[in-house]
Amino acid sequence: MSMDILLLAAIIVVLYLFTRRRDRGTEKSETEIKPTVNYHYRRKDFVMTKAENDFFNTLIEILGDEYYVFPQVHLSTILDHRIKGQNWKAALSFINQKSVDYVVCNRQYRRPILGIELDDWSHDGDVRKQRDVNVDFMFKESGIPLLRMRDVRGMTPIDIQAKLDEYLPKTITEVLEAPSTSVIT
């Protein structure tokens, strides 16, 4: 019986020490934890350029009742990189710092159904042209149409609506039947 008491005492001591060690980790106050960031940041005055903001307002005016419009969306938000047979980390890295000016999603499912890029003078350089070719390929492969628009300042809302009508599905059935990539985990 004394062996049972010793074993029980040892278990109690181990549990006591384990509990104290775990509690000690939670005793740190938040003031003791300091940021490890070596950079400085400040708020930008605007999220979009004036041209992008004006176009965004026009999109909301045209599509606001039927669709959600999200500005400056990272490709990793709408494109799934986890495709069987490829290096997922490399695929994510390739799209991680790329974005499109707008993504139009249906209201019911918030499913991306159209990407929109405003191609101003910044798209004229060779590096940007290669990036645009890659983005075009990724959108085509994913089944999401990508509408590229240039010189939108001269377009009326009616002109923009006509362009959008070429790309947007007419019914919810078209949205549901659009190709989708499956997630592989």
Salt bridges, closest charged atoms under 4 A:
ASP54 OD2 - LYS50 NZ 2.85
ASP80 OD1 - ARG82 NE 3.17
GLU117 OE2 - ARG128 NH2 3.96
GLU117 OE2 - ARG131 NH1 3.10
GLU117 OE2 - ARG148 NH1 3.99
ASP119 OD1 - HIS123 ND1 3.16
ASP119 OD1 - ARG148 NH1 2.84
ASP124 OD1 - ARG150 NH2 2.89
ASP132 OD2 - HIS123 ND1 2.69
ASP132 OD1 - ARG128 NE 3.53
ASP132 OD1 - ARG131 NH1 2.98
ASP132 OD1 - ARG148 NH2 3.61
ASP136 OD1 - ARG148 NE 2.77
